[in-house]
Protein backbone atom coordinates (compact mmCIF):
# COMPACT_ATOMS: atom_id res chain seq x y z
CA UNK A 1 0.00 0.00 0.00
CA UNK A 2 2.82 2.40 0.90
CA UNK A 3 4.50 1.82 -2.45
CA UNK A 4 1.30 2.80 -4.29
CA UNK A 5 1.08 6.03 -2.29
CA UNK A 6 4.74 6.84 -3.01
CA UNK A 7 4.32 6.14 -6.72
CA UNK A 8 1.18 8.30 -6.81
CA UNK A 9 3.00 11.18 -5.10
CA UNK A 10 5.95 10.84 -7.45
CA UNK A 11 3.65 10.90 -10.48
CA UNK A 12 1.92 14.03 -9.15
CA UNK A 13 5.28 15.76 -8.70
CA UNK A 14 6.41 14.83 -12.19
CA UNK A 15 3.12 15.99 -13.73
CA UNK A 16 3.30 19.29 -11.84
CA UNK A 17 6.88 19.87 -12.97
CA UNK A 18 5.99 19.22 -16.63
CA UNK A 19 2.99 21.55 -16.40
CA UNK A 20 5.19 24.30 -14.94
CA UNK A 21 7.75 23.80 -17.71
CA UNK A 22 5.02 24.04 -20.37
CA UNK A 23 3.66 27.23 -18.80
CA UNK A 24 7.10 28.81 -18.66
CA UNK A 25 7.84 27.89 -22.29
CA UNK A 26 4.45 29.30 -23.36
CA UNK A 27 5.25 32.55 -21.53
CA UNK A 28 8.69 32.73 -23.11
CA UNK A 29 7.12 32.42 -26.56
CA UNK A 30 4.61 35.16 -25.64
CA UNK A 31 7.47 37.45 -24.57
CA UNK A 32 9.33 36.94 -27.83
CA UNK A 33 6.12 37.26 -29.89
CA UNK A 34 5.02 40.56 -28.34
CA UNK A 35 8.54 41.96 -28.45
CA UNK A 36 8.67 41.30 -32.18
CA UNK A 37 5.16 42.71 -32.74
CA UNK A 38 6.05 45.88 -30.80
CA UNK A 39 9.47 46.09 -32.46
CA UNK A 40 11.44 45.81 -29.22
CA UNK A 41 14.63 43.76 -28.87
CA UNK A 42 13.23 40.25 -28.22
CA UNK A 43 16.47 39.10 -26.60
CA UNK A 44 16.30 42.03 -24.19
CA UNK A 45 12.68 41.30 -23.23
CA UNK A 46 13.43 37.58 -22.95
CA UNK A 47 16.38 38.28 -20.65
CA UNK A 48 14.28 40.53 -18.40
CA UNK A 49 11.50 37.93 -18.08
CA UNK A 50 13.99 35.17 -17.36
CA UNK A 51 15.80 37.16 -14.67
CA UNK A 52 12.69 38.67 -13.10
CA UNK A 53 10.49 35.57 -12.83
CA UNK A 54 11.91 32.64 -14.80
CA UNK A 55 8.76 33.16 -16.94
CA UNK A 56 6.49 32.21 -14.01
CA UNK A 57 2.97 33.59 -14.25
CA UNK A 58 2.36 33.66 -10.48
CA UNK A 59 5.74 35.07 -9.42
CA UNK A 60 5.73 37.93 -6.93
CA UNK A 61 8.23 39.92 -4.94
CA UNK A 62 7.79 42.17 -1.94
CA UNK A 63 11.25 43.46 -1.09
CA UNK A 64 10.96 44.89 2.42
CA UNK A 65 7.83 46.91 1.67
CA UNK A 66 5.15 47.44 4.31
CA UNK A 67 2.16 45.22 3.71
CA UNK A 68 -0.17 48.21 3.47
CA UNK A 69 1.81 49.41 0.43
CA UNK A 70 0.60 46.48 -1.64
CA UNK A 71 0.75 48.45 -4.89
CA UNK A 72 4.54 48.17 -4.69
CA UNK A 73 4.60 44.38 -4.83
CA UNK A 74 6.00 43.23 -8.18
CA UNK A 75 3.96 40.51 -9.81
CA UNK A 76 3.87 38.19 -12.81
CA UNK A 77 6.19 37.27 -15.64
CA UNK A 78 7.65 40.77 -16.06
CA UNK A 79 7.52 41.58 -12.32
CA UNK A 80 5.49 44.77 -12.60
CA UNK A 81 3.99 46.86 -9.86
CA UNK A 82 0.28 47.56 -10.15
CA UNK A 83 0.91 51.22 -11.04
CA UNK A 84 3.32 50.34 -13.85
CA UNK A 85 1.05 47.57 -15.11
CA UNK A 86 -1.94 49.93 -15.30
CA UNK A 87 0.09 52.67 -16.96
CA UNK A 88 1.23 50.41 -19.78
CA UNK A 89 -1.82 48.16 -20.23
CA UNK A 90 -5.32 49.52 -19.67
CA UNK A 91 -6.60 45.93 -19.44
CA UNK A 92 -4.93 45.71 -16.03
CA UNK A 93 -7.66 46.91 -13.68
CA UNK A 94 -6.98 44.86 -10.55
CA UNK A 95 -3.81 43.66 -8.88
CA UNK A 96 -4.70 40.08 -9.78
CA UNK A 97 -4.61 41.04 -13.49
CA UNK A 98 -0.83 41.15 -13.13
CA UNK A 99 -0.99 37.35 -12.78
CA UNK A 100 -2.54 37.09 -16.25
CA UNK A 101 0.56 36.26 -18.28
CA UNK A 102 -0.42 37.96 -21.53
CA UNK A 103 -1.60 41.20 -19.89
CA UNK A 104 1.56 41.33 -17.78
CA UNK A 105 3.88 40.62 -20.71
CA UNK A 106 2.21 43.24 -22.92
CA UNK A 107 2.55 45.86 -20.15
CA UNK A 108 6.17 44.90 -19.45
CA UNK A 109 7.19 45.13 -23.09
CA UNK A 110 5.40 48.44 -23.53
CA UNK A 111 7.32 49.68 -20.49
CA UNK A 112 10.60 48.48 -22.00
CA UNK A 113 9.75 50.19 -25.30
CA UNK A 114 8.96 53.39 -23.39
CA UNK A 115 12.35 53.23 -21.64
CA UNK A 116 14.26 52.69 -24.90
CA UNK A 117 12.39 55.62 -26.48
CA UNK A 118 12.85 57.90 -23.48
CA UNK A 119 16.58 57.09 -23.13
CA UNK A 120 17.74 56.54 -26.73
CA UNK A 121 21.42 56.92 -25.83
CA UNK A 122 21.25 54.37 -22.99
CA UNK A 123 22.89 50.97 -23.34
CA UNK A 124 20.88 47.78 -22.83
CA UNK A 125 22.57 47.42 -19.43
CA UNK A 126 21.41 50.90 -18.42
CA UNK A 127 17.84 50.23 -19.57
CA UNK A 128 17.89 46.97 -17.58
CA UNK A 129 19.03 48.92 -14.51
CA UNK A 130 16.21 51.44 -14.96
CA UNK A 131 13.71 48.60 -15.39
CA UNK A 132 14.96 46.90 -12.24
CA UNK A 133 15.37 49.93 -9.98
CA UNK A 134 12.79 52.32 -11.36
CA UNK A 135 13.54 55.62 -13.05
CA UNK A 136 13.65 57.68 -9.86
CA UNK A 137 16.19 55.49 -8.08
CA UNK A 138 18.30 55.15 -11.22
CA UNK A 139 18.37 58.91 -11.79
CA UNK A 140 19.37 59.35 -8.13
CA UNK A 141 22.47 57.29 -8.87
CA UNK A 142 21.45 53.90 -7.47
CA UNK A 143 22.75 50.81 -9.24
CA UNK A 144 22.36 47.06 -8.74
CA UNK A 145 25.60 45.48 -9.92
CA UNK A 146 24.38 41.95 -9.24
CA UNK A 147 21.35 42.52 -11.47
CA UNK A 148 23.49 44.04 -14.19
CA UNK A 149 25.85 41.06 -14.11
CA UNK A 150 22.93 38.62 -14.40
CA UNK A 151 21.43 40.68 -17.20
CA UNK A 152 24.66 40.77 -19.22
CA UNK A 153 25.15 37.03 -18.86
CA UNK A 154 21.60 36.15 -19.95
CA UNK A 155 21.20 38.86 -22.60
CA UNK A 156 24.45 38.20 -24.44
CA UNK A 157 23.88 34.46 -24.21
CA UNK A 158 20.50 34.95 -25.91
CA UNK A 159 22.07 37.25 -28.52
CA UNK A 160 24.57 34.52 -29.41
CA UNK A 161 21.94 31.79 -29.31
CA UNK A 162 19.55 33.55 -31.69
CA UNK A 163 22.27 34.96 -33.97
CA UNK A 164 22.56 31.58 -35.66
CA UNK A 165 18.84 30.91 -36.14
N, C-alpha and C positions, 0 to 999 in steps of 0.2 A: 504494500500500500504506500509506504514512504517513497519508494522509487517512482511510483506514478505521480505523486505530488511533486517530487523534484523535477521530473521530466516536464510536467505541465508548467512549472515555474520557469524552467529554462526556455521552453518554447515561447512563453509570454515575453520574456526578456528579449529574445532574439527577434520576435515579431515587432516589438516596440522599437528596437534599435533600427530595424529596416525601415519602419514607418518614418522615424525621425530623419534617417538619411534621405529618403525620398522627398520629404518636406523641404529639407535644406537644399537639395539639388533643384527642386522646383523653384525655390526662392532665388537661388543663384541665377537660374535662367531668366527669371523675371527681372532681376537687377540688370543683367546684360541687355535684355530686350528693351527695357525702358530707357536705359542709357543710350542705346543706339537710336531709338525713336526720337529722343530729346536732343540728340547730337552732343552728348557729353561723353568724355573718355570712359568707355566701358570698363577698362582695367582699373581706373581710379575708383569708380563706383563699386566694383567687385571687391577691391581691396578694403574699402571702408566697411562694406557689409560683413566681410569675413572677419575683420578685426573687431568690429563693434559687437557682433552677435553670433558669429559663425553661422549666419543665415537663419537663425532661429526666430520663428514667428513670435513666440511668447517670451523672449528675452526681456529683462528689465534691469535697471541699475538705479540705485538710490545712494549716491556717494555722500554720506554724512549730511544729508539734508533733513531738516525737521519734518516729521510726518505730516504736519499741517500744510506744508509747502508741496503738496503732491503734484502740482503742475511741473515741478522740476525733475520728476522721475523720468529717466530716459526709457523708452519702450520700443519693442519690435525690432525688426530686421536692421533698420538703419539707426536705431537707438535715438529716437527723436523725443524731445519734450513735447508736451501737449501744445504749448504756444507755437513752437516751430512747426509742428505737424499741421496745425490749423492754418498758419500763415501760408504754407506752401501746398496745401490740398484742402479745398473747401469741403470735401466729402468727409473730412475728419471733424466730427461734431462732438464726440465724447472721448474721454480718455481711452476707453476700451477699443475705439476705432484704430488706435495705434497698434493693436495686436492683429489687425487685418493686414496680412502681408502686402497685398497689392497697393492698398492705400498708403501704407507706411513707406514702401519703396518709391512710389511716385513722389511723395512729399520729400523724401530724402534726396532723390535725384534732382528735383526742382531746386532744392536748397543748394546742392552742390553746383548746379548750373548758375544760380544766383551769385555764389561766391566767386566762381571763375569769371563771371561778367563784371562783378564789382571790383575785383582785384586782378586785372588782366596781366599785370607784370609779375604776379606771385607765382612761385614754383609749385609743383604738385605737393611737395612737402609742406610748404607754407599753407596752402589751402587745407590740407589734412589737419594741420595744427588748428586752424581757425574752426574747422568743423568740430574737432574734438573739444576745444576749450570754449568756444563761443567767441564772437567778434570782440566783445568788450574786454574779456580777459587777454585775448591775443594782442589787442591794441595797447593794453596796459603793460605789455612786455612779458607776460607769462608764456612759458613754453613747457611742453611735456616731452622730454627727450626720449623716454621709453616708448611713447606712442609713435614718435617720429621714426625711431629705429624699426619698430614693428611694421609701420607703413612702408618704409623703403624696401624692407625685405619682401613683403607680400606684393607690393605694386610692381617692383622691377622683375620679380619672378613671373608675375602674370604677363608683363610686357614681353618677356622672352618666350613664354609658353605660347602666346597667341601670335607672335611674330612669324611663326612657321606654319600657321594654319591658313 
